[in-house]
Every structure is written in structure tokens, then in C-alpha cells.
């Protein structure tokens, strides 16, 4: 696959992984449900963050059989976390914008197959 993980995981990397999971599994779904956002499920937030970290449909860049966030380089993991933070801070309008881009990448992928 295109994106090799760092050979030695640092404490920083583990903190980034924990924050990614906290954002996508807990904080964003909680914010979505309390704010009645259209995007609400944890796997949707994961898809959006991973697609933006990869610059396209994440499973074109990573092995779908393995946990995607563990395969990301530290730099791309940081992008995924930053995307999650942005969605949490900026709210539904930003989530909708980032979701539309993610879905466009996936539609393009489908059209090419």
C-alpha cells in the first residue's frame, strides 16, 4: 500500500491515535446527536477524516482489511486528527462540506470502475 506507517511508534503517535478514536467514536457522534446533524455515525466521521488525510477514498491508499488509522503515517494521522478537530469546532456546516468532498471522491472512484 502507498502509505507505510512509521517504523517506530512514538508516544506522540499513540496520542494522535487515541485522539482520532476519541473524536470519531465519541465526541463527534455526541455533538452530532445533540445538534441534530445529518452526519451522525462514528464510521461516517472516520470515513471523512481518513479520506481527507489520504486526499481521496482511503481504501485506494490503505489496506481495507486492517485498521486504517494504524496504517497512516504520523503526518497523515495528524491530518485526520486535525480534520476531526475542525469538524468538532466548526460544526455541522463544516461536516457537511467535508462530507460532500468525501462523497465526490467516492463517486469519482465508482465512475472509474
Secondary structure, DSSP 8 states (H G I E B T S, - for coil): ------SS--HHHHHHHHHHHIIIIIIHHHHHHHHT-S---HHHHHHHHHHHHHTS-GGGTS-TTS-HHHHS-HHHHHHHHHHHHHHHHH-HHHHHHHHHHHHHHHHHHHHH-
